[in-house]
Amino acid sequence: MNTTKSKQLFEKAKRYIPGGVNSPVRAFKSVGGEPIFIERGSGSKFYDADGNEYIDYIGSWGPHLFGHNPPFIKKALAEAFEKGTSFGAPTELEVRMAQLITELVPSVEMVRMVNSGTEATMSAIRTARGYTNKEKFIKFEGCYHGHADYFLIKAGSGALTLGVPTSPGVTKGNAADTLLADFNDIESVKKLVYANKNNVAAIIIEPIAGNMGVVKADESFLVELRNLCNEENIVLIFDEVMTGFRVAAGGAQEILGIKPDLTTFGKIIGGGLPVGAFGGKREIMEMVAPAGPVYQAGTLSGNPLAMAAGYAALSYIKEHPEIYVQLEKSSIYLENGFKENLKAIGKNYAMNRVGSMMSMFFIEEPVNDFKSAVKSDTALYGKYFHEMLKRGIYLAPAQFEALFISTAHTKEDLDKTINAHKESLVAVLK
Ligand code: PMP
């Protein structure tokens, strides 16, 4: 595989951009080697600066439910572009977008658009604090909620893979208000709640975690979490930045049957443009400025291009519920193919999947929380990643992430991937 141009670009990039990338995991630090630079994408594939083709399983880290550049999103963007890129004044499309979100996710009665997942989670926490008049919040080890200071306490995703669970620049004061519980362990949550009686504003969780690899919360655990929040007047926030509109049109909360008080969105909601949103119970959302006193704002929030792309994505989802059947079918096919490969080579690696999110861990025992996830042999994952890349399969360049299947992945793509998976495992295990 010739990657001369990517190498040249990376050398130059490092001179002008910290680490040569605009978001850390892209740099291949945890898998070794150097990043490839992408030139264009189409459907299930993208192409690098040297012209190499890859079947893409990160889909820009989740947004591309329909693959790259689907015609209906392109069309919506082109139409919006003709009218102007941003006005800083309200538009009808924002109203339609908000209404559509409330239709798809019934726990959301009101919603505020923002520009990223981080803004969504940050604003949800502030709103919960304002609503309850309490200061601390609980998060779970291995869950990632973006890079606001008080989330970077044993965070998942890039912060986990790079081995910097906390970051310089985060103050002790910030860290003191973040309480850390164990995923899937209600006793660890209760302990914190009772030790901080009447001072826990919110509990935030990825109900299906994707940032320690894919790890689903037990339904009984979530039911107990819901009850605890009711009893203690704590705002339950589901971070559905990754799972929203991916695992079902109504997100993880639809398939788990649990209603959070607030939900955060990102990724798919922007149709590939930088968008996030947070929403939930009317009574809580009416705390947000200018309806209420909790300040939250954004120069480009709800801008017409982002709304056009996001609205096109969500409308497509609403009008085509069958896509989730198709995604499930493709995802089962890939999972079964991987499982057969593992059987053939005598390995019983943990494989977690919910809908079109999937992770294989290099550990032969179940993975159901952070502590079991980090037992995975990440060095082996790095080798496996490069073997797959050589065979034209682009996976997340880090173990503690999800593989995303899109509606654009064809049977031919999946077969090629299953074949590459087998060859790659044989190569790394020999
Ligand atoms: N929450 C979750 C669950 C995420 O997966 C992410 C990003 N991967 C974020 C929040 C932060 O979103 P963003 O990168 O858009 O700020």
Boltz pocket constraint, residues with backbone or C-beta under 6 A from the ligand:
constraints:
  - pocket:
      binder: B
      contacts: [[A, 61], [A, 115], [A, 116], [A, 117], [A, 118], [A, 119], [A, 121], [A, 144], [A, 145], [A, 146], [A, 147], [A, 157], [A, 206], [A, 210], [A, 211], [A, 239], [A, 240], [A, 241], [A, 242], [A, 266], [A, 267], [A, 275], [A, 276]]
      max_distance: 6.0
